[in-house]
Amino acid sequence: MPHAYSTNLVHCVFSTKDRADLIPHDAQDQLHAYVFGTAKNLRIEIMAIGGTANHIHILIALPPKQPLSYVVRDLKANSSRWMRERGLSFSWQEGFGAFSVSPSQSLIVKKYIRNQAEHHRKRNFEEEFLLLLKKSRIHYDPRYVFG
């Protein structure tokens, strides 16, 4: 078969170094647009992007020949450099969370990602991330989950 056909939707989450508020509110939309453009250049489709001052959520339609870890590495590296070029002291935390998304649930996940500020009125990033791990049945050691 000469073509690969797949649907591989992944909800990726990663935070700033030490989960510090390093993304100014007025830079968030610009950062998201930059990440979106970087992904487009890498031939990666971003279906939704959102976040707050200390983390980002991205719903990615991962191509069949692209390893997720390479995609996240490239998005983080390029966006870190872009933020620093704007005079901000910036870096992402090592690692990331990745959660499979069924196409039938993609609209719900998109809405969740786009409404991050609203979600974080109720819980902080750490609580949110642990909830995502639990809902996805990902086992983790609480001593090491946040580095």
Secondary structure as UniProt FT lines:
FT   STRAND          9..16
FT   HELIX           17..19
FT   HELIX           25..41
FT   TURN            42..43
FT   STRAND          45..52
FT   TURN            53..54
FT   STRAND          55..61
FT   TURN            64..65
FT   HELIX           68..85
FT   TURN            86..87
FT   STRAND          97..101
FT   HELIX           103..105
FT   HELIX           106..114
FT   HELIX           116..119
FT   TURN            120..122
FT   HELIX           125..135
FT   TURN            136..137
FT   TURN            142..146
//
